[in-house]
Amino acid sequence: MASHAQTSPRIIIVLLALTLGMSLATSVRTQEKDKPNADAEFLTKVIPSIAASVKIIDYAVMNASDEAVKDFAQRVLKQHTESVKIATGYAKRLNVAVVTDPDKDSKEMIDKLSKLKGAHLDAAFLEWLSHIHHDTTLFENEIKNGTDPEVKTYAQNSITAGNEHLKEANELLAKLKK
């Protein structure tokens, strides 16, 4: 009969393999836990941004001088307001805390617009709207790296709507500059 001092090499190898396996599994779980959640990261960035845009667009609805710009701003306001509502619902479902207060940039933009009147205000608003819909990096990142299918679909639909807003804003801007 073998003594404890003469433990079988196979048992030692099995024990070492189990220990190594458990260590690797713990390491992978820790890395996944520490790895930023793409959906949460997206929602925490996009919700405040769109909420801020709602404030700016609302200002344009109330102050634009051109009826076509005002009508366009009203439609965009409705879509952005709904977008915030949808994204906030996803954040709640995924237990992601988000802030919806307008950020510094929206306050600065409203301040800038408030100093303009007539066609200058209309053009500045349309240029701003074109600018915010031009960069889709945040949404594309969610589509590529997100894990929640509904949030990924939301990101894709947002790009589509944003492209429509961009196109119409540029068309209106071209008419204003004639």
C-alpha positions as CSV (number, residue, x, y, z in Angstrom):
1,M,0.0,0.0,0.0
2,A,1.3,3.4,-1.0
3,S,1.9,6.1,1.7
4,H,0.8,9.7,1.3
5,A,4.4,10.6,0.6
6,Q,4.2,8.4,-2.5
7,T,1.2,10.1,-4.2
8,S,0.7,8.9,-7.7
9,P,2.1,11.2,-10.4
10,R,-1.2,10.9,-12.2
11,I,-3.1,12.3,-9.3
12,I,-0.7,15.2,-9.0
13,I,-1.1,16.0,-12.7
14,V,-4.9,15.8,-12.4
15,L,-4.9,18.0,-9.4
16,L,-2.5,20.5,-11.1
17,A,-4.7,20.5,-14.2
18,L,-7.9,21.1,-12.1
19,T,-6.2,23.9,-10.3
20,L,-5.0,25.5,-13.5
21,G,-8.4,25.1,-15.1
22,M,-10.2,26.7,-12.2
23,S,-7.6,29.6,-12.2
24,L,-8.1,30.2,-15.9
25,A,-11.9,30.1,-15.6
26,T,-11.8,32.6,-12.7
27,S,-9.5,34.8,-14.7
28,V,-11.8,34.8,-17.8
29,R,-14.8,35.6,-15.6
30,T,-13.0,38.4,-14.0
31,Q,-11.9,39.8,-17.4
32,E,-15.5,39.6,-18.7
33,K,-16.8,41.3,-15.6
34,D,-14.1,44.1,-15.9
35,K,-14.7,44.4,-19.7
36,P,-17.0,47.3,-20.5
37,N,-20.4,46.2,-21.5
38,A,-20.9,47.6,-25.0
39,D,-24.7,48.0,-24.6
40,A,-24.3,49.8,-21.3
41,E,-21.5,52.0,-22.7
42,F,-23.6,52.9,-25.7
43,L,-26.7,53.7,-23.7
44,T,-24.8,55.9,-21.2
45,K,-23.4,57.9,-24.0
46,V,-26.3,58.1,-26.4
47,I,-29.2,58.9,-24.0
48,P,-27.7,62.1,-22.6
49,S,-26.6,63.1,-26.1
50,I,-30.1,62.7,-27.6
51,A,-31.7,64.3,-24.6
52,A,-29.5,67.3,-25.1
53,S,-30.4,67.4,-28.8
54,V,-34.1,67.5,-27.8
55,K,-33.5,70.7,-25.9
56,I,-31.8,72.3,-28.9
57,I,-34.3,71.1,-31.5
58,D,-37.2,72.3,-29.2
59,Y,-35.5,75.7,-29.2
60,A,-35.4,75.7,-33.0
61,V,-39.1,74.6,-33.2
62,M,-40.1,77.7,-31.2
63,N,-37.7,80.1,-32.9
64,A,-37.1,79.1,-36.5
65,S,-38.3,81.7,-39.0
66,D,-38.7,79.5,-42.1
67,E,-41.8,77.3,-42.0
68,A,-40.1,74.4,-43.7
69,V,-37.3,74.5,-41.1
70,K,-39.8,74.7,-38.3
71,D,-41.9,71.8,-39.7
72,F,-38.7,69.7,-40.1
73,A,-37.5,70.6,-36.6
74,Q,-40.9,69.5,-35.2
75,R,-40.7,66.1,-36.9
76,V,-37.1,65.6,-35.8
77,L,-38.1,66.7,-32.2
78,K,-40.8,64.1,-32.2
79,Q,-38.4,61.3,-33.4
80,H,-35.6,62.3,-30.9
81,T,-38.0,62.5,-28.0
82,E,-39.3,59.0,-28.9
83,S,-35.7,57.8,-29.3
84,V,-34.8,59.0,-25.7
85,K,-37.9,57.2,-24.4
86,I,-37.0,53.9,-26.2
87,A,-33.3,54.0,-25.2
88,T,-34.2,54.8,-21.6
89,G,-36.5,51.8,-21.6
90,Y,-33.6,49.6,-22.7
91,A,-31.4,51.1,-20.0
92,K,-33.9,50.3,-17.4
93,R,-34.4,46.8,-18.6
94,L,-30.6,46.3,-18.6
95,N,-30.1,48.0,-15.2
96,V,-28.0,50.7,-16.7
97,A,-28.0,54.1,-14.9
98,V,-28.1,57.0,-17.3
99,V,-28.3,60.8,-16.9
100,T,-30.7,62.7,-19.2
101,D,-29.9,66.2,-18.2
102,P,-28.7,68.4,-21.1
103,D,-25.0,68.6,-21.2
104,K,-22.7,71.6,-21.4
105,D,-22.7,71.4,-25.2
106,S,-26.5,71.7,-25.5
107,K,-26.5,74.7,-23.3
108,E,-23.7,76.3,-25.3
109,M,-25.5,75.6,-28.6
110,I,-28.8,77.0,-27.3
111,D,-26.9,80.1,-26.2
112,K,-25.3,80.4,-29.6
113,L,-28.7,80.0,-31.4
114,S,-30.3,82.5,-29.0
115,K,-28.0,85.2,-30.4
116,L,-29.2,84.6,-33.9
117,K,-32.4,85.6,-35.7
118,G,-34.2,84.7,-38.9
119,A,-32.3,82.9,-41.6
120,H,-29.1,82.9,-39.6
121,L,-30.8,81.0,-36.8
122,D,-32.3,78.5,-39.3
123,A,-29.0,77.9,-41.1
124,A,-27.1,77.5,-37.8
125,F,-29.6,75.0,-36.5
126,L,-29.5,73.0,-39.8
127,E,-25.7,73.0,-39.8
128,W,-25.7,71.8,-36.2
129,L,-28.2,69.1,-37.0
130,S,-26.2,68.0,-40.1
131,H,-23.1,67.8,-37.9
132,I,-24.6,65.6,-35.2
133,H,-26.1,63.2,-37.8
134,H,-22.9,63.0,-39.8
135,D,-20.9,60.9,-37.2
136,T,-22.4,57.5,-36.6
137,T,-19.4,56.0,-34.9
138,L,-21.1,55.4,-31.5
139,F,-24.1,53.6,-33.2
140,E,-21.8,51.6,-35.5
141,N,-19.8,50.5,-32.5
142,E,-23.0,49.2,-30.8
143,I,-24.0,47.3,-33.9
144,K,-20.6,45.7,-34.1
145,N,-19.9,45.1,-30.3
146,G,-23.3,45.1,-28.6
147,T,-24.9,41.9,-27.3
148,D,-28.5,42.9,-26.8
149,P,-30.4,42.4,-30.2
150,E,-33.0,45.1,-29.4
151,V,-30.3,47.7,-28.6
152,K,-28.4,46.8,-31.7
153,T,-31.6,47.2,-33.8
154,Y,-32.2,50.5,-32.1
155,A,-28.7,51.6,-33.1
156,Q,-29.3,50.5,-36.7
157,N,-32.6,52.3,-36.9
158,S,-31.1,55.4,-35.4
159,I,-28.5,55.5,-38.2
160,T,-31.2,55.1,-40.8
161,A,-33.3,57.9,-39.3
162,G,-30.2,60.1,-38.8
163,N,-29.3,59.7,-42.5
164,E,-32.8,60.8,-43.4
165,H,-32.4,63.9,-41.1
166,L,-29.0,64.6,-42.5
167,K,-30.3,64.5,-46.1
168,E,-33.3,66.7,-45.4
169,A,-31.2,69.2,-43.3
170,N,-28.7,69.6,-46.1
171,E,-31.5,70.1,-48.7
172,L,-33.1,72.8,-46.5
173,L,-29.8,74.4,-45.9
174,A,-29.1,74.5,-49.7
175,K,-32.5,76.2,-50.2
176,L,-31.8,78.8,-47.5
177,K,-28.4,79.7,-49.0
178,K,-29.8,80.4,-52.5
